[in-house]
Amino acid sequence: MWFGWIVASNPLAGWWGKNKKNVIIVGVALVAVWWLVAGRGRPEVEQVDIPDDYPSAGRELRVQAPSDPDEPLPLVIILHDDNADAKSLEGASDASSLASRRDFALAFPEAVAGTWRLDDPNGPDLQYLRDVVRFMDEERTDVDLDRVYIWGIGEGARLALLAACGPGDPVYAGVGVVGQFETEPGPTCDAVTPHGRVAETAWDDDVTDALWEFSHDKRRRSA
């Protein structure tokens, strides 16, 4: 009596063996197309100047915002420390990636000669920040003026608090303060604009995530 195995061939295995290379190529191409489509419409960070018809004409800043959003966007303004610059903070913070994922507009103002003016509550840097908000809303995108947040590190944090706690518009919905300070930054005005603290000496994507988590659901209050 004869005993043996009957081996059934697998047509899928044969097809895969013949077509594996082509399938991999098509798969890679589909991933590339998806990546391009997903990234289409995401604005890039640009270096721009405040226009001539603003009090702060000629001041530089870096911005990222879609020109025609479906609805008004929150605006986050991020201020570098003294002896630093907007481009370096933009890269270290990775805020542009978060802005693309969470749909908010972004502005990195630039101090003149790397130093913020903190000696005058009505001085040129505070006017510059007012112009940044106006410029972003009128020239670059559609800003939800109830959701304007200002964050800063070091001396930029001090300026952020001065701007948020000073009189007049804009009324910021939240202030983010980053740094370790020998003299505490102030003033604070939590009854009008709540502030959040991150006690780090450097700004990275974790700091950005923490400040967005603190800020994103806050809306401006009446003074």
C-alpha positions as CSV (number, residue, x, y, z in Angstrom):
1,M,0.0,0.0,0.0
2,W,1.4,3.4,-0.9
3,F,1.2,6.4,1.4
4,G,2.3,9.9,0.4
5,W,1.6,13.6,0.7
6,I,-0.5,15.6,-1.7
7,V,0.9,19.1,-1.8
8,A,-1.5,21.8,-2.9
9,S,0.1,24.8,-4.5
10,N,-0.7,28.3,-3.2
11,P,-1.5,30.6,-6.1
12,L,-1.1,33.7,-3.9
13,A,2.4,32.6,-3.0
14,G,3.3,32.2,-6.6
15,W,1.8,35.5,-7.6
16,W,3.6,37.3,-4.7
17,G,6.9,35.8,-5.8
18,K,6.5,37.1,-9.3
19,N,5.1,40.5,-8.4
20,K,6.7,41.4,-5.0
21,K,9.0,44.1,-6.5
22,N,6.2,45.8,-8.4
23,V,3.9,45.8,-5.3
24,I,6.7,47.4,-3.2
25,I,7.3,50.1,-5.8
26,V,3.6,50.9,-6.0
27,G,3.3,51.0,-2.2
28,V,6.2,53.4,-1.9
29,A,4.7,55.6,-4.6
30,L,1.3,55.7,-2.8
31,V,3.0,56.7,0.5
32,A,4.8,59.5,-1.3
33,V,1.6,60.8,-2.9
34,W,-0.2,60.7,0.4
35,W,2.7,62.6,2.0
36,L,2.5,65.3,-0.6
37,V,-1.3,65.6,-0.4
38,A,-1.2,65.7,3.4
39,G,1.4,68.4,3.3
40,R,-0.3,70.5,0.6
41,G,-1.8,73.7,1.9
42,R,0.4,73.7,5.1
43,P,2.0,77.1,5.1
44,E,5.8,77.5,5.4
45,V,7.5,79.8,7.9
46,E,8.4,83.1,6.3
47,Q,10.5,86.1,7.2
48,V,8.5,89.3,6.7
49,D,8.5,93.0,7.5
50,I,5.8,95.0,9.1
51,P,4.3,97.2,6.3
52,D,4.9,100.9,5.9
53,D,1.5,102.0,7.1
54,Y,2.0,100.6,10.6
55,P,3.8,102.4,13.5
56,S,6.4,99.6,13.6
57,A,7.1,99.7,9.9
58,G,10.1,97.7,8.9
59,R,10.3,95.6,12.0
60,E,11.0,91.9,11.1
61,L,9.2,88.8,12.3
62,R,8.8,85.2,11.2
63,V,5.3,84.0,10.5
64,Q,3.4,80.9,9.6
65,A,-0.3,81.1,8.8
66,P,-2.7,79.9,6.0
67,S,-3.9,82.9,4.0
68,D,-7.5,81.8,3.7
69,P,-8.5,79.5,6.6
70,D,-12.0,78.0,6.8
71,E,-12.6,79.8,10.1
72,P,-10.7,82.3,12.3
73,L,-7.5,80.8,13.8
74,P,-5.9,81.2,17.2
75,L,-2.7,83.2,17.1
76,V,0.4,82.3,19.1
77,I,3.1,84.9,19.5
78,I,6.5,83.6,20.7
79,L,9.2,85.9,22.1
80,H,12.8,84.9,22.2
81,D,15.2,85.9,25.0
82,D,17.7,88.7,24.9
83,N,20.9,87.9,22.8
84,A,18.9,85.4,20.8
85,D,16.8,85.5,17.7
86,A,13.4,84.4,16.3
87,K,14.8,81.9,13.8
88,S,16.7,80.0,16.4
89,L,13.7,79.8,18.7
90,E,11.5,78.7,15.9
91,G,13.8,75.8,15.2
92,A,14.3,74.8,18.8
93,S,10.6,75.0,19.8
94,D,9.3,73.0,16.8
95,A,6.2,75.2,17.2
96,S,5.7,75.3,13.4
97,S,5.0,71.6,13.4
98,L,2.5,71.9,16.2
99,A,0.8,74.9,14.5
100,S,0.3,72.7,11.3
101,R,-1.2,69.9,13.4
102,R,-3.4,72.0,15.6
103,D,-4.4,74.7,13.2
104,F,-3.2,77.9,14.7
105,A,-1.3,80.9,13.3
106,L,2.2,81.6,14.5
107,A,4.4,84.7,14.8
108,F,7.9,85.0,16.1
109,P,8.7,88.7,16.6
110,E,12.3,89.9,16.4
111,A,14.0,92.2,19.0
112,V,16.1,95.1,17.6
113,A,19.8,94.2,18.1
114,G,18.7,91.2,20.1
115,T,17.4,93.1,23.1
116,W,13.8,93.8,24.2
117,R,12.9,97.2,25.6
118,L,11.3,96.6,29.0
119,D,11.7,100.1,30.4
120,D,8.7,101.8,28.9
121,P,5.2,100.3,29.2
122,N,4.1,102.4,26.2
123,G,7.4,101.9,24.3
124,P,8.2,100.8,20.8
125,D,8.3,97.0,21.5
126,L,4.8,97.0,23.0
127,Q,3.6,99.0,20.0
128,Y,5.4,96.4,17.8
129,L,3.5,93.6,19.4
130,R,0.2,95.4,18.9
131,D,1.2,95.8,15.3
132,V,2.0,92.1,15.0
133,V,-1.5,91.1,16.0
134,R,-3.1,93.6,13.6
135,F,-0.7,92.6,10.8
136,M,-1.4,88.9,11.2
137,D,-5.2,89.5,11.2
138,E,-5.3,92.1,8.4
139,E,-2.6,91.0,6.1
140,R,-1.7,87.3,6.7
141,T,-4.7,85.3,7.8
142,D,-8.0,85.5,9.7
143,V,-7.3,85.6,13.5
144,D,-9.7,84.7,16.2
145,L,-9.1,87.8,18.4
146,D,-10.6,86.0,21.4
147,R,-7.8,83.4,21.2
148,V,-4.5,85.4,21.0
149,Y,-1.8,83.9,23.2
150,I,1.7,85.3,23.9
151,W,4.6,83.2,25.1
152,G,8.1,84.1,25.9
153,I,11.4,82.9,27.4
154,G,13.7,84.9,29.7
155,E,13.4,88.6,28.8
156,G,10.8,87.7,26.2
157,A,8.7,86.3,29.0
158,R,9.0,89.6,30.9
159,L,7.8,91.5,27.7
160,A,5.0,89.0,27.3
161,L,3.7,89.8,30.8
162,L,4.1,93.5,30.2
163,A,2.1,93.3,27.0
164,A,-0.6,91.1,28.5
165,C,-1.1,93.2,31.6
166,G,-0.9,96.6,30.0
167,P,-3.9,98.7,29.0
168,G,-5.7,98.6,25.7
169,D,-5.9,96.1,22.9
170,P,-5.2,93.3,22.2
171,V,-6.5,91.5,25.3
172,Y,-4.5,88.3,25.3
173,A,-6.2,85.1,26.3
174,G,-3.2,83.6,27.9
175,V,0.5,84.1,28.7
176,G,3.2,81.5,28.7
177,V,6.3,82.1,30.8
178,V,9.4,80.0,30.2
179,G,12.6,80.3,32.3
180,Q,14.2,80.2,35.7
181,F,14.5,83.7,37.2
182,E,16.5,85.3,40.0
183,T,13.9,88.1,40.0
184,E,10.4,87.0,39.3
185,P,8.9,88.4,36.1
186,G,5.9,90.6,36.4
187,P,3.4,92.1,36.6
188,T,0.9,89.3,36.5
189,C,-2.8,89.9,35.9
190,D,-4.5,86.5,36.1
191,A,-7.9,88.0,36.6
192,V,-7.7,89.2,33.1
193,T,-5.0,87.1,31.4
194,P,-4.0,83.9,33.1
195,H,-0.4,82.9,32.9
196,G,1.3,79.5,32.8
197,R,4.9,78.7,33.9
198,V,7.4,76.2,32.5
199,A,10.6,76.3,34.6
200,E,13.1,75.3,31.9
201,T,16.2,77.2,30.8
202,A,15.8,76.0,27.2
203,W,12.8,75.7,24.9
204,D,12.1,72.5,23.1
205,D,9.0,70.7,21.7
206,D,8.0,69.5,25.1
207,V,7.8,73.1,26.3
208,T,5.7,74.1,23.3
209,D,3.3,71.2,23.9
210,A,2.9,72.2,27.6
211,L,2.2,75.8,26.7
212,W,-0.3,74.9,24.0
213,E,-2.1,72.5,26.5
214,F,-2.3,75.4,29.0
215,S,-3.4,77.9,26.4
216,H,-5.6,76.4,23.8
217,D,-9.0,76.4,25.5
218,K,-8.7,79.9,27.0
219,R,-10.5,82.9,25.6
220,R,-9.9,86.5,26.3
221,R,-11.7,88.0,29.2
222,S,-13.1,91.5,29.7
223,A,-10.6,93.8,31.5
